[in-house]
Amino acid sequence: MIEYEDYGTATWRYWQKIRNEAGARGSFRDRPPLRVRARVVFERDGAVGVDGTATRLGFDGAIFVEIKDRRMQTIGVWLPPDDVWWPGQ
């Protein structure tokens, strides 16, 4: 697992494509945000478990997870439901 000292500063030097991204989609927010653990497959670092907050659910079941990680160009990513876990699941 790759670890960086500072995840807060996002600059183009650290950005990586996300290989398991589900892509943008129509969504709805039917419940409060939920703390989750997500499996994100980065272009160079491979599969990594990352903590985040699930804020939206796609009509097809995909989950939008807000993640603070310097490797990401955006505030979050749409992931398949099999790549997102939460307490009690």
N, C-alpha and C positions, 0 to 999 in steps of 0.2 A: 504494500500500500504506500502511495506517495503522500508525504505530509509536507506542508509548507508552514513557515512560521506565521505568516500574515495572510489570511484569506480575505481581508477586508478591502484591499486595494486592487481594483480591477483595471488592468491595462492590457492593451493588445498583445503584449509579449507573452502573457500567460494563457490567453484564450485558446480553447480547444473545441473542436466540433464534438457534439454529443451523438453517439452512434445509435442509441436506443430511443431517441426522441420520437414521439408519436405525431408531431406536427400540429399546427394550429387547427382549432376546431370550434364549433359552436358549443357553448357551455351554459351552465346555470350554477347558482350558489344556493344550495338548499340547507346548509348547516353551517355552524361557526367554523372558523379555521381550526385545523387539527395538526398537532405536532406529529411528524412521521419520520421514518427512515426510508430513504430511497436508494435504489441501485441505479447508478449513473455510469454509463460506459463512455469514457472520454477517449478521444482520438489517440492520444499518446500514452495516457496513464492507465488505460483499460478500465475494468469494472471497479467501482469504488462505492462504498456505502457512505451516504451523506445525510446529515440531519437537515430537515426542512419543515415547511408548513404547507399542508394541502389546503388550497383555497377555492378550487373550482373542480367541478365534475363535468366531463364532456358527455354529450348525449349518447355516445358509443361506449362509455365506461372509462375512458382515459382520465387521468387525474393530473391537474396542474399543481406543481409543487414549487413554491418559492424557495430558492436556495441561495445562500450567501457564500459564494466560492469564487475566487479570483480567476478560475479557469473558464467561467461562464460569461458570455457577452450580454446576457439578459438577466432579468430578475428571477426567472424561473423557467421551467420546462414542462411540457406535456409528456407524461410517461404512461406506458401500459400499466394496467392495474396490478399485474403480477410483479412489477418492480417497485411497489410501494407497500410498506408495512406500518402499522400503528399498534399501540397497546390494545390488547384484547382481541386482536384479529385472529 
